[in-house]
């Protein structure tokens, strides 16, 4: 699945309904408009 997700989004279904999409990190960053490291830092700050 990881190799496929690097090339294109992968839809995960449960009971024939889409529930999760796996995308490459680069695609995720492009979609949200910022590096994933920003998200990780924000998550770490919430834990502190």
FENFENTA-V888486 format. One record per pair of residues at least 12 apart in sequence whose C-alpha atoms are under 10 Angstrom apart, sorted by sequence separation. I is the first residue (numbers start at 0). J is the second residue. D is the distance in whole Angstrom. If there is no record, write none. Layout:
I&J&D  I&J&D
//
This chain:
8&20&6  9&21&5  10&22&9  8&21&6  9&22&7  7&21&9  8&22&5  9&23&10  7&22&7  8&23&7  4&20&9  5&21&9  6&22&8  7&23&8  4&21&6  5&22&7  6&23&8  3&21&9  4&22&5  5&23&5  8&26&9  3&22&9  4&23&6  5&24&8  7&26&9  1&21&8  3&23&9  4&24&9  5&25&9  6&26&10  0&21&9  1&22&9  2&23&9  5&26&9  0&22&10  1&23&8  4&26&10
//
